[in-house]
Amino acid sequence: MREIGQKVLGVIGGMGPLASQLFYKMVIDKTDAHCDQEHLNLIILNHATMPDRTAAIKSGDLEELYHKLLHDAKFLEVGGADYIAIPCNTSHVLIDRLQKNLKIPMINMIKEAAMSVYCRYGEDFKLGILATDGTIETKLYQKECKALGISTVVPSRENQAKVMKLIYDGIKDGNPIDMKEFHEIEKELRDEGCKCVLMACTELSCFKQMNNLSDYFIDAMEILAERSIVLCGKKLK
């Protein structure tokens, strides 16, 4: 697939599959292309049997997850990828460790999303974070935002349980979503004074797209798609 003047994006997908197909669609929709040949070359590895990221974090044993992610990343590297994107926020708990063992760069969704929010709104404001328990507990976004002078707010324990229900029972399992519960989560974050809310789980990216949510909800995966396009030498629409 490697061609002179064309960069290849490698994608470790399947976490979950619905989010991965949305990421691919975002890359297509956001690329300034007028024919097939102007689109970005991608290698998409849909590793749906990857161990659950939040479960791995809660167990305290990340080794199986790490080795499978590294195997996939090296597969993409050998296959000709110039960059690697992982449309899964929680897996970024391992991104620094993975990067040390690769020759090509990984696009860090956590850093890119935090910087994008900073560029839009500056510092000294409150940002709501909606994510899995694993992403919240490892403070991936809290640490990155703090370094930029952004305060973060996460849901209460009761509302975090509703977030997990939306992610796992709603999007991953395909069951109906209780919008009343989502609005309760939103109200809590608005009442806390959040200027905007980061959808920091790729299932929540799907949820935003399905329900046409307002720009109050910023999609981390959308930012990853945009940065992937630009870093691989294409223009955004």
C-alpha positions, -999 to +999 in steps of 0.1 A: +000+000+000+030+023+005+032+047-024+056+077-030+041+108-015+013+090+003+012+083+040-007+053+055-028+055+087-029+023+107-059+018+130-062-006+159-100-009+159-127-032+173-129-014+207-158-014+199-166-022+163-194+004+160-169+031+171-143+019+146-167+021+117-177+056+128-140+066+130-135+054+094-166+073+083-153+105+100-120+102+082-138+099+049-163+126+056-137+151+069-111+146+041-110+172+013-112+147-015-130+147-048-122+112-060-111+079-046-075+086-052-075+117-030-086+099+001-063+086+028-049+051+026-057+031+058-050-003+073-078-010+097-073-039+121-107-046+138-095-066+168-130-071+184-117-098+208-093-074+225-097-077+263-120-052+279-099-021+288-118-010+319-119-046+333-081-048+328-076-016+347-098-026+375-081-060+378-047-043+381-033-066+353-027-048+320-002-073+306-025-092+283-040-060+270-005-044+265+009-074+246-021-077+223-020-039+215+017-041+209+013-071+186-013-052+166+008-020+165+038-039+152+016-056+126+005-022+113+041-009+114+054-039+094+024-035+071+035+000+061+016+024+084+032+058+090+010+066+120-012+046+143-045+057+157-064+039+184-101+049+185-104+039+221-098+063+249-093+038+277-065+019+259-044+051+260-034+042+295-008+021+277+001+045+249+034+057+263+046+022+269+036+011+235+053+041+218+086+032+234+085-001+214+076+013+180+095+031+153+064+050+140+044+075+160+011+068+176-014+097+176-023+103+212-061+110+214-059+122+250-032+149+242-049+159+210-083+162+225-071+182+255-051+205+233-080+210+210-103+220+239-075+244+252-072+260+217-110+266+216-115+279+251-081+287+267-075+279+303-092+285+337-126+269+329-144+237+338-145+208+314-169+179+320-155+144+313-178+115+302-158+083+299-155+047+311-147+039+347-112+029+335-105+063+318-119+082+348-100+062+374-066+064+356-072+102+353-060+102+317-078+134+309-077+150+343-038+150+342-036+162+307-061+190+312-045+201+345-012+206+327-030+230+304-047+249+332-081+233+326-102+222+355-121+189+350-154+176+364-165+140+364-200+127+372-210+117+407-208+079+415-245+076+408-243+094+374-211+076+365-230+043+368-255+057+343-226+066+319-214+030+321-249+017+315-252+039+284-218+027+271-221-010+278-259-018+279-268+009+254-242+012+226-222-020+230-251-043+237-276-024+214-303-019+240-326+011+242-310+041+259-328+060+287-325+096+275-339+108+308-308+093+326-285+110+301-302+144+307-297+139+344-259+134+338-259+165+316-277+186+342-252+177+369-223+188+347-241+220+337-249+227+373-212+223+382-205+251+357-189+231+329-184+252+298-184+221+277-183+183+280-158+160+264-172+127+251-141+107+261-153+073+251-158+062+215-192+046+223-202+081+235-189+094+201-215+070+185-241+082+210-235+119+200-238+111+163-269+090+168-287+117+188-273+148+170-261+163+202-251+199+203-215+213+202-216+216+240-205+180+237-170+178+222-161+144+206-125+132+213-127+107+185-137+133+160-105+152+170-085+121+165-099+117+130-091+153+121-055+150+134-050+117+116-060+133+083-037+163+088-007+143+100-010+120+071-007+149+047-044+154+036-065+185+039-096+189+060-129+200+045 
